[in-house]
């Protein structure tokens, strides 16, 4: 769970900005957007295949 505590004279807007930044770093916003609508199993497989194709192969040493 992400918690944001106020720092000194920090305003609510600054705290909210920091909270949103932490959520993005944790990948929380990406998960929420992905699960906000139904994704067919075939689309899920296609998305995972595209993601793995983008990842460069690391040569073994």
LUMDREN-314683 format. One line per field, with one value per atom (N, C-alpha, C): residue number from 0; residue in three letters; atom name; x, y, z. Coordinates in nm, 2 decimals, always signed. Layout:
<kedos>
rovo = c(NUM; ...) $
voba = c(ALA; ...) $
mardo = c(CA; ...) $
east = c(X; ...) $
north = c(Y; ...) $
up = c(Z; ...) $
</kedos>
This chain:
<kedos>
rovo = c(0; 0; 0; 1; 1; 1; 2; 2; 2; 3; 3; 3; 4; 4; 4; 5; 5; 5; 6; 6; 6; 7; 7; 7; 8; 8; 8; 9; 9; 9; 10; 10; 10; 11; 11; 11; 12; 12; 12; 13; 13; 13; 14; 14; 14; 15; 15; 15; 16; 16; 16; 17; 17; 17; 18; 18; 18; 19; 19; 19; 20; 20; 20; 21; 21; 21; 22; 22; 22; 23; 23; 23; 24; 24; 24; 25; 25; 25; 26; 26; 26; 27; 27; 27; 28; 28; 28; 29; 29; 29; 30; 30; 30; 31; 31; 31; 32; 32; 32; 33; 33; 33; 34; 34; 34; 35; 35; 35; 36; 36; 36; 37; 37; 37; 38; 38; 38; 39; 39; 39; 40; 40; 40; 41; 41; 41; 42; 42; 42; 43; 43; 43; 44; 44; 44; 45; 45; 45; 46; 46; 46; 47; 47; 47; 48; 48; 48; 49; 49; 49; 50; 50; 50; 51; 51; 51; 52; 52; 52; 53; 53; 53; 54; 54; 54; 55; 55; 55; 56; 56; 56; 57; 57; 57; 58; 58; 58; 59; 59; 59; 60; 60; 60) $
voba = c(UNK; UNK; UNK; UNK; UNK; UNK; UNK; UNK; UNK; UNK; UNK; UNK; UNK; UNK; UNK; UNK; UNK; UNK; UNK; UNK; UNK; UNK; UNK; UNK; UNK; UNK; UNK; UNK; UNK; UNK; UNK; UNK; UNK; UNK; UNK; UNK; UNK; UNK; UNK; UNK; UNK; UNK; UNK; UNK; UNK; UNK; UNK; UNK; UNK; UNK; UNK; UNK; UNK; UNK; UNK; UNK; UNK; UNK; UNK; UNK; UNK; UNK; UNK; UNK; UNK; UNK; UNK; UNK; UNK; UNK; UNK; UNK; UNK; UNK; UNK; UNK; UNK; UNK; UNK; UNK; UNK; UNK; UNK; UNK; UNK; UNK; UNK; UNK; UNK; UNK; UNK; UNK; UNK; UNK; UNK; UNK; UNK; UNK; UNK; UNK; UNK; UNK; UNK; UNK; UNK; UNK; UNK; UNK; UNK; UNK; UNK; UNK; UNK; UNK; UNK; UNK; UNK; UNK; UNK; UNK; UNK; UNK; UNK; UNK; UNK; UNK; UNK; UNK; UNK; UNK; UNK; UNK; UNK; UNK; UNK; UNK; UNK; UNK; UNK; UNK; UNK; UNK; UNK; UNK; UNK; UNK; UNK; UNK; UNK; UNK; UNK; UNK; UNK; UNK; UNK; UNK; UNK; UNK; UNK; UNK; UNK; UNK; UNK; UNK; UNK; UNK; UNK; UNK; UNK; UNK; UNK; UNK; UNK; UNK; UNK; UNK; UNK; UNK; UNK; UNK; UNK; UNK; UNK) $
mardo = c(N; CA; C; N; CA; C; N; CA; C; N; CA; C; N; CA; C; N; CA; C; N; CA; C; N; CA; C; N; CA; C; N; CA; C; N; CA; C; N; CA; C; N; CA; C; N; CA; C; N; CA; C; N; CA; C; N; CA; C; N; CA; C; N; CA; C; N; CA; C; N; CA; C; N; CA; C; N; CA; C; N; CA; C; N; CA; C; N; CA; C; N; CA; C; N; CA; C; N; CA; C; N; CA; C; N; CA; C; N; CA; C; N; CA; C; N; CA; C; N; CA; C; N; CA; C; N; CA; C; N; CA; C; N; CA; C; N; CA; C; N; CA; C; N; CA; C; N; CA; C; N; CA; C; N; CA; C; N; CA; C; N; CA; C; N; CA; C; N; CA; C; N; CA; C; N; CA; C; N; CA; C; N; CA; C; N; CA; C; N; CA; C; N; CA; C; N; CA; C; N; CA; C; N; CA; C; N; CA; C; N; CA; C) $
east = c(+0.08; +0.00; +0.09; +0.05; +0.13; +0.08; +0.17; +0.13; +0.21; +0.15; +0.22; +0.20; +0.31; +0.30; +0.34; +0.28; +0.32; +0.46; +0.53; +0.67; +0.66; +0.69; +0.69; +0.57; +0.60; +0.49; +0.44; +0.43; +0.39; +0.24; +0.20; +0.05; -0.01; -0.14; -0.21; -0.19; -0.17; -0.15; -0.01; +0.09; +0.22; +0.22; +0.14; +0.13; +0.06; -0.04; -0.12; -0.03; +0.06; +0.15; +0.25; +0.30; +0.39; +0.33; +0.20; +0.13; +0.11; +0.07; +0.05; +0.18; +0.29; +0.43; +0.46; +0.43; +0.46; +0.38; +0.25; +0.16; +0.21; +0.26; +0.31; +0.44; +0.53; +0.65; +0.62; +0.51; +0.47; +0.40; +0.36; +0.28; +0.13; +0.09; -0.05; -0.14; -0.11; -0.20; -0.21; -0.10; -0.10; -0.20; -0.19; -0.28; -0.42; -0.45; -0.59; -0.65; -0.57; -0.61; -0.63; -0.54; -0.56; -0.68; -0.71; -0.83; -0.96; -0.96; -1.08; -1.18; -1.13; -1.22; -1.19; -1.28; -1.26; -1.16; -1.07; -0.97; -0.99; -1.02; -1.03; -0.90; -0.91; -0.79; -0.69; -0.75; -0.66; -0.59; -0.66; -0.59; -0.48; -0.51; -0.41; -0.28; -0.30; -0.19; -0.11; -0.18; -0.12; -0.04; -0.09; -0.02; +0.11; +0.10; +0.22; +0.32; +0.28; +0.37; +0.45; +0.37; +0.43; +0.53; +0.50; +0.59; +0.71; +0.71; +0.83; +0.91; +0.85; +0.92; +1.00; +0.95; +1.02; +1.15; +1.14; +1.25; +1.38; +1.49; +1.61; +1.66; +1.72; +1.77; +1.91; +1.94; +2.06; +2.15; +2.27; +2.36; +2.42; +2.42; +2.48; +2.63; +2.69; +2.84; +2.91) $
north = c(-0.12; +0.00; +0.12; +0.22; +0.35; +0.45; +0.50; +0.60; +0.73; +0.84; +0.97; +1.05; +1.09; +1.17; +1.31; +1.41; +1.55; +1.58; +1.66; +1.71; +1.86; +1.89; +2.03; +2.11; +2.22; +2.30; +2.26; +2.13; +2.08; +2.09; +2.14; +2.16; +2.03; +2.03; +1.91; +1.87; +1.98; +1.95; +1.89; +1.93; +1.87; +1.72; +1.70; +1.56; +1.47; +1.52; +1.45; +1.42; +1.51; +1.49; +1.38; +1.39; +1.28; +1.15; +1.14; +1.02; +0.96; +1.04; +0.99; +0.94; +1.01; +0.97; +0.83; +0.81; +0.68; +0.57; +0.60; +0.50; +0.46; +0.56; +0.53; +0.44; +0.47; +0.39; +0.25; +0.23; +0.10; +0.02; +0.09; +0.02; +0.01; +0.08; +0.07; +0.13; +0.24; +0.30; +0.22; +0.15; +0.06; -0.06; -0.11; -0.23; -0.18; -0.07; -0.02; +0.00; +0.07; +0.09; -0.04; -0.14; -0.26; -0.34; -0.34; -0.42; -0.34; -0.21; -0.13; -0.18; -0.26; -0.31; -0.46; -0.53; -0.67; -0.69; -0.78; -0.81; -0.96; -0.98; -1.12; -1.20; -1.33; -1.41; -1.40; -1.39; -1.38; -1.25; -1.14; -1.01; -1.01; -1.08; -1.09; -1.16; -1.27; -1.35; -1.26; -1.19; -1.10; -0.99; -0.93; -0.83; -0.88; -1.00; -1.06; -1.10; -1.14; -1.18; -1.05; -0.94; -0.82; -0.77; -0.78; -0.73; -0.81; -0.95; -1.03; -1.01; -0.97; -0.95; -0.82; -0.72; -0.59; -0.61; -0.70; -0.72; -0.78; -0.71; -0.76; -0.89; -0.98; -1.10; -1.08; -1.13; -1.11; -1.24; -1.21; -1.32; -1.38; -1.52; -1.58; -1.56; -1.56; -1.54; -1.67) $
up = c(+0.00; +0.00; +0.00; -0.08; -0.09; +0.01; +0.09; +0.19; +0.16; +0.17; +0.16; +0.28; +0.35; +0.46; +0.43; +0.49; +0.46; +0.50; +0.42; +0.46; +0.49; +0.61; +0.65; +0.60; +0.52; +0.47; +0.34; +0.31; +0.18; +0.16; +0.05; +0.02; -0.02; -0.02; -0.06; -0.21; -0.29; -0.43; -0.45; -0.38; -0.39; -0.34; -0.23; -0.18; -0.28; -0.35; -0.45; -0.57; -0.61; -0.72; -0.68; -0.56; -0.52; -0.51; -0.47; -0.46; -0.60; -0.70; -0.83; -0.89; -0.86; -0.91; -0.86; -0.73; -0.66; -0.73; -0.75; -0.82; -0.95; -1.03; -1.16; -1.15; -1.06; -1.04; -1.00; -0.92; -0.88; -0.99; -1.09; -1.20; -1.17; -1.06; -1.02; -1.12; -1.18; -1.28; -1.41; -1.44; -1.56; -1.54; -1.42; -1.38; -1.38; -1.33; -1.32; -1.46; -1.55; -1.68; -1.76; -1.74; -1.81; -1.76; -1.63; -1.58; -1.58; -1.64; -1.63; -1.74; -1.84; -1.94; -1.97; -2.03; -2.05; -2.17; -2.15; -2.26; -2.30; -2.42; -2.47; -2.45; -2.42; -2.41; -2.53; -2.65; -2.77; -2.77; -2.72; -2.72; -2.61; -2.50; -2.40; -2.44; -2.52; -2.57; -2.67; -2.76; -2.86; -2.79; -2.68; -2.61; -2.55; -2.49; -2.43; -2.53; -2.65; -2.75; -2.80; -2.82; -2.87; -2.76; -2.63; -2.53; -2.53; -2.54; -2.54; -2.67; -2.78; -2.90; -2.89; -2.81; -2.80; -2.71; -2.62; -2.52; -2.59; -2.58; -2.65; -2.59; -2.67; -2.62; -2.56; -2.45; -2.38; -2.41; -2.47; -2.50; -2.38; -2.37; -2.25; -2.25; -2.14; -2.13; -2.11) $
</kedos>
